């Protein structure tokens, strides 16, 4: 089987998002071939290069999203009119549906059809003319967007859009629609694969949509974070018009992707609920948990002892969403009840904002826990330490979890809590805030408290610090759960089964030609498809028939191609 793996800012780049799970997936499915189609986000990302690729990656094709390449396409009068019609229709849908999140939120079917017709109309025009990069960046595109915002029936936020808002939205749309102008959709590109697998939603899934539209290649989408949710979290300070229009675009594109995809997978139930909110059919949804390598944590997980039974450990990226301020205030209450307790905060800051937040937390720790001249700690020793993985004391992540008795998560926003899974693989009990997929991940093997509640966080930590037997029971249960649900092996096996299911249910029927233009035999898997409904003619025949035949279901049998047939 040949898979077209579609990424945006991810695999195969060294600093790509979801790089690890894509690499593990490709290497784990060595019996399949992969063609990688990657959209890069920055010049720095491209300069860093690719990770070493396995032998089953046949080729890699890339395109930049960080720079606007001039395709030198000049549209004629008829093409300009067609572009204005399609882009105006797309903009009209966004302005009329500003703030909605998909078909399931009450948007009419006709609006979804309008968006799809406009999107595929632009794609067909780009294919005919050789690209639309210049047209999407033109003043005509901005004026078309402005007319849509001022048209009767437009949402209030769209009507209030100013010129800077229109320019910002037009720039975003040009970047998001840049895959329309790529030459990836011919028979020697995505048309030659058996299945397109988009490693995220949004722009990464757009080439898969177009491959399905032009060549009929089935599409599946994997999301560990829904783009619409990310938009709401990362653009809180954007002008209302920009937020509304871009949210409408994200919602409409997500609904179209989910509607056309054969199967949509989510990394957890939290993301799955967002997908349903954006219009995904529940019957298409599957939950495939991220796969993690359990080997680095095996030694710590199999050891029943911890380095310090009086130490709490926090591990992660230092940023405001992790709410270390609440953790420090909670630890102040813990120290009042268990004076010997220490707190190790292990992690590096995430960008300039994270560095500033780390400085603020250091200052707060110094204020809450002034140096003690007497007591269980030596003079000048603060019970809170700020460290990073890779130092002499904590060379690896497993060493950080091994250094304490309880692992704490205090976030106010969280997707899939990787740090919790690592702690579970290490056999450590956890105290976590009820955000994102936390409850789904721990499944009763740890304590959960409300976010932004230092007192509840402190009480849960004290309860585990005072009860070593309970800590041991929860830690053992946590490790068993993590090994059952969150390993690389289960992740790869799940995707392998989904690949086979999609290809057997939606095979690509193509005729491949040799150099002389003659059909090439044995170039595609052999298939037997009986396009009729079988019914039992008599009770005796019904007794002899298989259940699927007797029920009158259509029969389709698929035989894989022999090894090396391609």
Secondary structure, DSSP 8 states (H G I E B T S, - for coil): -EEEEEEESBTTBTT-BTHHHHHHHHHHTTTSEEEEEEEE--HHHHHH-B----TTEEEEEEEESSS---------HHHHHHHHHHHHHHHHHHHHTTT--SGGGT--HHHHHHHHHHHHHHHHHHHHHT--HHHHTSHHHHHHHHHHHHSTT--HHHHT--HHHHHHHHHHHHHHTGGGG-S--STTTGGG-SEEEESSSTHHHHHHHHHHHHH---EEEEESS-HHHHHHHH-TTS-HHHHHHHHHHHHHHHHHHHHH-SEEEESSHHHHHHHHHTT--GGGEEE----B--GGGHHHHT----S-TTEEEEES-BSGGG-HHHHHHHHHHHHHHSTT-EEEEE--B-HHHHHHHHHHHHHHHHHHS---SSSSS-TT--SEEEE-TTSSS--SHHHHHHT-SEEEE--SS-SS-HHHHHHHHTT-EEEEES-TTHHHHHTTSSEEE-TT-HHHHHHHHHHHHT-HHHHHHHHHHHHHHHHHHSBHHHHHHHHHHHHHHHHHHS------B-TTS-B-TT-S--EEEEEEE---SSHHHHHHS-HHHHTT-EEEEE----TT--
